[in-house]
């Protein structure tokens, strides 16, 4: 229900027409619709995306740490040094 103290204006007229934003000024949005506009905002999705990226990065780091602590890193370096020695004939 619109607030009678804040009359709405036809599109392109009134105080909202003077601003460059396409959204109406907060005082022109009825009270019940203010909350809906905040819920529709995409600010929370950015936080969620960063959170998911952090979880994936932590998972990848955990897998690499597990792989490296199992002796695979030493095996990899030994194989690289062996191949380098074979190339130079040492």
Residue, then its C-alpha position, 0 to 999 in steps of 0.5 A: x500500500x503506497x504511503x499517502x505522504x509520498x505520492x508516486x509520479x508518472x514515469x519521467x516526471x517528479x523528483x526521480x526524473x531529475x536523477x540519473x539513476x534508473x531506480x526510484x529514489x528511496x522515498x518514492x518506493x512504498x515500504x513493502x517494496x523497499x525490502x524486495x528491492x534489497x533482496x533482489x540486489x546481487x551484492x550477496x552473489x559476489x560474496x558467495x562467488x568469492x567464498x566458493x573460490x576460496x573453498x576450491x583453492x583450499x581443496x586444491x591446496x590440500x590435495x597438493x599438500x597430501x600429494x607432496x607429503x606422500x613422497x611424490x615430490x621427492x620422486x619427481x625431483x629424483x626423476x628430473x635430476x636423473x633425466x638431466x644427468x642422462x641428457x648431459x651424459x653424467 
